[in-house]
Amino acid sequence: MAHRIAFIGFGGVGQGLADIIQNQSKELVEKEGLDLKVVAISDMMKGSLYHPDGLDLKIVKETLNSTGSLQSYPKEPGLIRGLDSMQTIKQSNADTIVEVTFTDVRTGQPAIDHCKAAFQARKNVVTTNKGPIALAYRELSQLAKINGVFFGFEGTVMSGTPALRMPLTTLAGNDISEIRGIFNGTSNYMLTRMEEGLSFQDALKEAQNLGFAEADPTNDIEGYDVRYKTVILANYVMGASLAVEEVACKGISHLTNQDIVDAKREGERWKLLGTLKKGKNGVTAAVGPERLPLTDPLATISGATNAITYECSLAGPITLSGAGAGIKETGFSLLIDLIHFHREKKAITT
């Protein structure tokens, strides 16, 4: 039986998952028994399509590539156009909502409301939006539990690199006392280039030209992006109940080339870290630049790569590194969640 999905938002990440489904559908069925069928797409800018029997992803992509819109998708019996995001969530026959809208990370909207509507309609949600998880994880996870549906958000911290699932599955049985990580590729790329001689402004401009940094780079260079991801790790992996505003945050905009040179002279390297520590009074968290000895695995992470170190009671320190962004990688993170849910459901029914 096909697993029906609806995209709420269809930018690069959504299209990345759609490409994976289109290109690997046969392998997913053969290896996982997972037959993914896209029945709806609702995007504020590109338009909306819904067909209960499924959309042709090849034609969807060709239509978007040629016109930039879904409006020219061919007419066919049963096709419905024009549903907004809430109508798509509530009225479509999708089993799972893929929530990948452009969301204000400060408010978590509209993604929070989309998740609530999906859970109340007894539909699963997979998302890569940080805002809902950092700001409303307890409420949303409880709502999903009450309605007996799945809530997946692997891609919210390190994209397709499994920073959330690995500590709870592969590292199960360990007490994780500390987590430290490089969770922002833009700032890490800039620090790497500054060590190679570029000024802060030149490194920022280069990062923007390469597409690593936004036109307004504040979230990256002031550590706000890392703070949201640190809160997600605190609440999901370490079972804390931290709010974003409780986490002290400092970025890299004050660092100078002399700071970089001084650290290098002493065998150290600057990295912008999100840090979590478990103590007698609970979990504490902070975000800020630190000088790391070159023997620290995180000190070796260069460019736009992300990495995380878990301090484990049985396994010792475990470091995981990989891409923290990218269309294909983030699309893959959604697939991770879909496969995980499918395996869970299969295990219960067999």
C-alpha distance (Angstrom), angle and dihedral (degrees) to the residues before:
residue distance angle dihedral
M1 . . .
A2 3.80 . .
H3 3.79 121.1 .
R4 3.80 104.7 -133.0
I5 3.80 118.8 -146.2
A6 3.80 134.8 -173.6
F7 3.78 123.8 -157.6
I8 3.79 116.6 -139.3
G9 3.77 99.6 -166.5
F10 3.79 121.1 12.7
G11 3.78 108.4 -155.6
G12 3.78 126.2 126.3
V13 3.81 96.7 -53.0
G14 3.79 94.6 47.3
Q15 3.78 91.2 47.2
G16 3.80 88.6 47.6
L17 3.80 90.7 59.7
A18 3.81 91.2 42.6
D19 3.82 89.2 55.1
I20 3.80 90.7 50.5
I21 3.81 91.3 50.2
Q22 3.79 91.5 47.6
N23 3.81 95.1 46.5
Q24 3.80 99.6 38.4
S25 3.79 104.1 32.4
K26 3.80 92.9 113.8
E27 3.82 93.4 50.4
L28 3.81 92.2 46.4
V29 3.79 90.7 54.0
E30 3.81 93.9 44.5
K31 3.81 97.9 43.7
E32 3.81 102.7 30.9
G33 3.79 105.0 16.6
L34 3.82 85.5 -123.1
D35 3.80 115.1 144.0
L36 3.81 106.8 -174.8
K37 3.78 116.6 -164.2
V38 3.81 122.3 -176.4
V39 3.80 107.9 -142.9
A40 3.81 100.5 167.3
I41 3.79 144.0 23.8
S42 3.79 123.0 -173.3
D43 3.78 119.1 -179.9
M44 3.80 125.1 165.2
M45 3.81 93.0 -138.3
K46 3.80 104.1 29.1
G47 3.79 100.5 41.8
S48 3.78 136.0 -119.2
L49 3.81 137.6 -76.8
Y50 3.79 131.4 179.1
H51 3.77 129.6 178.4
P52 3.81 118.4 164.0
D53 3.82 90.5 -147.4
G54 3.80 93.8 51.6
L55 3.79 140.5 -91.3
D56 3.80 125.3 -98.2
L57 3.82 102.8 -113.6
K58 3.80 93.1 -163.4
I59 3.81 90.6 57.6
V60 3.82 91.1 42.3
K61 3.80 90.3 56.1
E62 3.81 93.9 43.7
T63 3.80 90.2 49.9
L64 3.80 92.5 50.4
N65 3.78 93.4 45.6
S66 3.80 93.1 51.1
T67 3.82 100.8 39.4
G68 3.82 108.2 12.1
S69 3.79 88.4 -127.3
L70 3.80 140.3 80.6
Q71 3.80 92.1 -134.9
S72 3.81 93.3 94.6
Y73 3.81 94.2 54.9
P74 3.83 104.0 128.6
K75 3.80 119.5 -93.7
E76 3.80 115.6 -111.0
P77 3.81 136.7 163.1
G78 3.80 112.1 -78.5
L79 3.82 95.6 18.1
I80 3.80 114.6 135.5
R81 3.79 122.4 -164.3
G82 3.77 133.1 -167.8
L83 3.81 104.4 33.5
D84 3.78 111.2 149.0
S85 3.79 122.1 -134.9
M86 3.82 96.1 -88.1
Q87 3.80 92.9 45.0
T88 3.80 89.9 49.6
I89 3.80 91.3 51.0
K90 3.80 94.9 46.7
Q91 3.81 102.9 33.8
S92 3.81 105.0 35.5
N93 3.79 122.2 88.5
A94 3.82 91.8 -125.3
D95 3.79 117.4 141.9
T96 3.81 92.5 -159.0
I97 3.79 132.7 30.4
V98 3.80 116.0 -145.1
E99 3.82 101.8 -152.6
V100 3.81 109.0 -160.9
T101 3.79 103.7 141.8
F102 3.77 125.5 143.0
T103 3.81 98.8 -92.5
D104 3.79 132.3 -172.0
V105 3.80 101.9 -119.2
R106 3.82 90.8 -155.2
T107 3.81 92.6 61.8
G108 3.80 102.5 19.1
Q109 3.78 89.3 -131.0
P110 2.96 140.3 178.3
A111 3.82 87.8 8.2
I112 3.83 95.3 62.2
D113 3.79 91.8 55.2
H114 3.80 91.2 45.1
C115 3.81 90.7 53.5
K116 3.80 92.4 47.9
A117 3.80 92.2 49.8
A118 3.81 91.4 48.8
F119 3.80 94.2 49.8
Q120 3.80 91.9 46.8
A121 3.82 87.3 52.3
R122 3.84 87.4 51.1
K123 3.79 93.5 -113.6
N124 3.79 127.3 138.5
V125 3.81 121.5 -117.8
V126 3.78 131.9 -149.9
T127 3.79 117.3 -178.9
T128 3.78 144.1 166.1
N129 3.81 93.9 -158.0
K130 3.81 111.9 120.3
G131 3.80 96.8 -162.2
P132 3.82 99.5 71.2
I133 3.81 93.1 46.8
A134 3.80 96.2 44.6
L135 3.80 95.0 43.1
A136 3.80 106.3 30.1
Y137 3.81 108.9 17.2
R138 3.82 96.8 128.0
E139 3.79 94.3 48.1
L140 3.80 95.2 43.8
S141 3.80 96.6 44.1
Q142 3.80 90.2 49.1
L143 3.80 91.3 49.7
A144 3.80 90.4 49.8
K145 3.81 90.3 49.9
I146 3.82 93.3 49.0
N147 3.79 90.4 52.8
G148 3.80 94.8 43.3
V149 3.79 96.5 -120.2
F150 3.80 136.7 129.9
F151 3.81 125.0 -103.6
G152 3.81 115.8 -165.3
F153 3.81 127.2 179.5
E154 3.80 107.3 153.8
G155 3.81 92.9 140.0
T156 3.79 95.9 59.3
V157 3.82 96.5 88.1
M158 3.80 111.0 27.9
S159 3.78 104.1 1.2
G160 3.82 109.9 -128.6
T161 3.81 93.0 -5.4
P162 3.84 103.1 98.8
A163 3.81 99.9 -125.2
L164 3.81 92.6 147.7
R165 3.77 104.9 38.7
M166 3.82 98.1 41.2
P167 3.83 97.7 64.5
L168 3.81 92.1 47.7
T169 3.81 96.8 44.9
T170 3.80 114.6 20.4
L171 3.82 93.1 31.6
A172 3.81 94.9 40.7
G173 3.82 112.5 142.6
N174 3.80 93.7 38.2
D175 3.77 124.3 107.3
I176 3.81 104.2 -132.6
S177 3.79 106.0 -148.7
E178 3.79 99.4 173.5
I179 3.79 139.2 18.7
R180 3.79 123.8 -167.6
G181 3.75 125.2 175.1
I182 3.78 152.8 165.2
F183 3.79 100.9 -129.5
N184 3.78 103.1 165.3
G185 3.78 121.1 68.1
T186 3.80 95.2 -168.7
S187 3.79 95.7 58.8
N188 3.79 92.3 41.9
Y189 3.80 91.1 51.0
M190 3.80 90.3 50.3
L191 3.80 93.3 49.6
T192 3.81 89.7 49.8
R193 3.80 91.9 51.7
M194 3.81 92.2 44.8
E195 3.80 88.6 55.4
E196 3.80 86.1 53.6
G197 3.80 90.5 55.7
L198 3.82 107.3 -89.4
S199 3.79 119.8 132.0
F200 3.81 119.0 -118.0
Q201 3.82 91.9 -103.9
D202 3.82 94.1 47.1
A203 3.81 91.0 47.8
L204 3.81 89.8 50.2
K205 3.79 92.9 48.3
E206 3.80 90.6 49.6
A207 3.81 91.1 49.3
Q208 3.80 89.7 51.2
N209 3.81 92.2 48.7
L210 3.80 89.7 51.8
G211 3.79 91.7 50.0
F212 3.82 95.2 -113.2
A213 3.81 93.9 113.1
E214 3.80 130.0 45.8
A215 3.79 123.4 -125.2
D216 3.82 84.6 -101.8
P217 3.82 101.8 43.9
T218 3.83 96.1 -179.5
N219 3.82 96.3 114.6
D220 3.80 90.7 53.7
I221 3.77 104.1 40.1
E222 3.81 97.3 38.4
G223 3.81 93.6 50.0
Y224 3.81 98.0 -115.4
D225 3.81 93.3 125.8
V226 3.81 89.8 51.8
R227 3.81 91.0 48.4
Y228 3.81 92.5 57.2
K229 3.80 91.4 48.9
T230 3.80 91.5 47.0
V231 3.81 90.3 53.6
I232 3.82 90.4 50.6
L233 3.80 90.5 53.3
A234 3.80 91.8 46.0
N235 3.78 94.7 52.0
Y236 3.80 100.1 36.5
V237 3.80 104.7 33.9
M238 3.81 101.9 27.4
G239 3.80 98.0 33.4
A240 3.80 94.2 -124.7
S241 3.77 127.0 145.0
L242 3.79 101.9 -136.1
A243 3.77 126.0 158.0
V244 3.80 120.7 -145.8
E245 3.80 92.9 -115.9
E246 3.83 90.8 56.4
V247 3.81 92.2 65.4
A248 3.80 116.1 88.5
C249 3.78 108.7 -130.5
K250 3.80 134.6 -165.2
G251 3.79 127.5 165.1
I252 3.79 136.1 -156.9
S253 3.81 101.3 -100.9
H254 3.83 91.7 103.2
L255 3.81 94.8 54.5
T256 3.80 116.3 107.7
N257 3.77 132.6 -161.9
Q258 3.80 87.6 -106.9
D259 3.82 89.1 58.8
I260 3.79 88.4 53.0
V261 3.80 92.6 47.9
D262 3.81 93.1 47.6
A263 3.81 91.5 52.5
K264 3.79 92.4 46.3
R265 3.81 90.9 51.2
E266 3.80 89.4 57.1
G267 3.79 95.2 46.8
E268 3.78 94.9 -101.0
R269 3.80 137.8 116.2
W270 3.80 132.5 -152.0
K271 3.81 117.7 -119.0
L272 3.79 130.8 172.1
L273 3.79 104.3 -126.9
G274 3.76 139.0 -172.2
T275 3.81 107.1 -150.1
L276 3.80 131.8 -168.1
K277 3.80 125.6 -175.6
K278 3.78 129.1 -175.4
G279 3.81 114.7 -143.9
K280 3.78 141.2 157.4
N281 3.80 90.8 -78.4
G282 3.78 95.1 48.2
V283 3.79 132.8 -98.0
T284 3.79 122.3 -21.8
A285 3.77 124.6 -167.5
A286 3.79 138.2 -168.7
V287 3.78 139.6 172.1
G288 3.78 123.5 -151.1
P289 3.81 147.3 110.6
E290 3.80 116.5 -74.7
R291 3.77 135.6 -176.0
L292 3.78 108.8 -121.7
P293 3.81 127.3 -167.3
L294 3.79 111.9 -115.2
T295 3.81 88.3 -115.3
D296 3.81 89.7 68.3
P297 3.85 109.7 97.6
L298 3.81 90.2 -135.7
A299 3.81 90.4 58.0
T300 3.81 89.7 64.3
I301 3.81 94.2 58.0
S302 3.79 108.4 106.0
G303 3.78 137.2 178.8
A304 3.81 121.0 6.9
T305 3.81 94.0 -27.1
N306 3.82 120.7 123.5
A307 3.80 127.2 -146.5
I308 3.78 140.9 179.7
T309 3.81 134.4 -161.9
Y310 3.81 122.0 -155.4
E311 3.80 117.6 -162.4
C312 3.81 102.0 -143.8
S313 3.82 127.4 -167.5
L314 3.81 94.0 -139.6
A315 3.81 107.2 20.3
G316 3.79 97.2 39.2
P317 3.81 120.1 -140.4
I318 3.80 113.1 -9.4
T319 3.81 119.3 -170.4
L320 3.79 123.4 -163.0
S321 3.79 122.6 -172.9
G322 3.76 135.3 -179.4
A323 3.77 146.3 115.1
G324 3.78 113.7 -34.0
A325 3.79 95.3 -168.4
G326 3.80 142.4 14.3
I327 3.80 133.8 115.9
K328 3.80 96.7 -103.9
E329 3.80 93.8 41.1
T330 3.80 94.5 48.1
G331 3.79 91.0 44.8
F332 3.79 86.9 53.2
S333 3.81 90.5 53.9
L334 3.81 88.3 61.5
L335 3.79 89.4 50.5
I336 3.83 89.5 51.9
D337 3.80 88.9 58.4
L338 3.81 93.8 45.7
I339 3.81 92.1 50.4
H340 3.80 92.2 45.3
F341 3.80 91.7 52.0
H342 3.80 91.5 46.6
R343 3.80 91.4 51.8
E344 3.81 91.5 47.9
K345 3.79 91.7 50.6
K346 3.82 91.9 46.3
A347 3.82 91.2 50.7
I348 3.81 91.0 53.2
T349 3.81 94.7 49.1
T350 3.81 97.2 45.0
